Amino acid sequence: MRAKDAVGAYGERVAARALAERGLEVIERNWRCRHGEIDLVALDRATGEVVFVEVKTRRSARYGHPAEAVTRAKLGRLRRLAGMWLSEHDVRAGGARLDVVAVLVQAGGAARVEHLRGVG
């Protein structure tokens, strides 16, 4: 596994754990279709929403905050993928939203996690 892939996989595990601690239930990881991938799909029991999560992980903030890597184009693609996921799954929900979880890996300590709700 390439170092970049390992960092991304670590970030997704950290993000899934952080979401669970906030009361969301992760129901799918790395859902793929020919148009792309959704990192995490979760149910927010408090709101009844299906949450489509883009996880961005960086080893430093030298090139900016991880969430800055989520562009308008990336959000548009995530929105389209969310529609495809919903059409393939029989999930009764009170709505859907797009979230970003930014993970900044800290040398010798716990990663910093920021959960941005309803970004797109």
Residue pairs with C-beta under 8 A, 6 or more apart in sequence:
1 9
7 57
7 58
7 59
7 105
8 55
8 57
10 57
10 103
10 105
10 111
11 55
11 56
11 57
11 101
11 103
11 105
11 111
12 29
12 30
12 39
12 40
12 55
12 57
14 57
14 103
14 111
14 113
15 39
15 40
15 53
15 55
15 101
15 103
15 113
16 26
16 29
16 40
18 101
18 113
18 115
19 26
19 40
19 42
19 51
19 53
19 101
19 115
20 26
22 115
23 44
23 45
23 46
24 42
24 43
24 44
24 45
24 51
25 42
25 43
25 45
26 40
26 41
26 42
27 41
27 42
27 43
27 91
28 38
28 40
28 41
28 85
29 39
29 40
29 41
30 37
30 38
30 39
31 37
31 38
31 41
31 81
31 85
33 81
33 84
35 77
35 80
35 81
35 84
36 77
36 81
37 81
38 52
38 53
38 54
38 78
38 81
38 82
38 85
39 53
39 54
39 55
40 51
40 52
40 53
40 55
40 101
41 50
41 51
41 52
41 53
41 85
42 50
42 51
42 53
43 49
43 50
43 51
43 91
43 93
44 50
44 51
44 97
47 94
47 95
48 93
48 94
48 95
49 93
49 94
49 95
49 96
49 97
50 82
50 86
50 91
50 93
50 95
50 96
50 97
51 96
51 97
51 98
51 99
52 78
52 81
52 82
52 85
52 96
52 97
52 98
52 99
53 98
53 99
53 100
53 101
54 70
54 74
54 75
54 78
54 98
54 99
54 100
54 101
55 100
55 101
55 103
56 66
56 67
56 69
56 70
56 100
56 101
56 102
56 103
57 66
57 102
57 103
57 104
57 105
57 111
58 65
58 66
58 69
58 103
58 104
58 105
59 105
60 104
60 105
61 104
65 102
65 104
65 114
66 102
66 103
66 104
66 114
67 100
67 102
67 114
67 116
70 100
70 119
75 98
75 119
75 120
76 120
78 98
78 120
79 98
79 120
82 96
82 98
86 96
97 117
97 118
98 118
98 119
98 120
99 115
99 116
99 117
99 118
99 119
100 115
100 116
100 119
101 113
101 114
101 115
101 116
102 113
102 114
102 116
103 111
103 112
103 113
104 111
104 112
104 113
104 114
105 111
106 112
